[in-house]
Amino acid sequence: MNGFYEMKLSNAAFLILATAIVSSECAARTIEMVCKNQRREYAVKFIEESRRLITSASDGPIEYTVLAVEKSKNRLYVSGLTVNNGPTFRAIFAPTRKLEFFADNQLFQTDKCR
């Protein structure tokens, strides 16, 4: 093969790869909601690319461990563990917005969110 054509092919391959990387980075997003329980209001942020869920209240941010993400066209559920051997959680960003907490496989608290 001619060196000129090989260079053109490698440049084209690079451009396709670069476009794919930029497109996937643009698709990753941060989803946020504000939730409220009996004690206070707090922010919840899910960073899709790094699969991180962070809650922020007046006492500072807390990062929960994400174990599973269920995502479809109309649905986004994020599940995992809270801190210090606390309950498990399920953050529902779509179709509704709420944060649920479970202990011993039983739902014990639901915080409404907007």
Protein Blocks (a to p, Z undefined) as FASTA:
>chain_A
ZZklmmmmmmmmmmmmmmmmmmmmmmpccdddddddfkbccdddddfklopacdddfkop
addddfbdcddfkbccdddddeehiacddddfbfbdcddddeehiafbdcddZZ
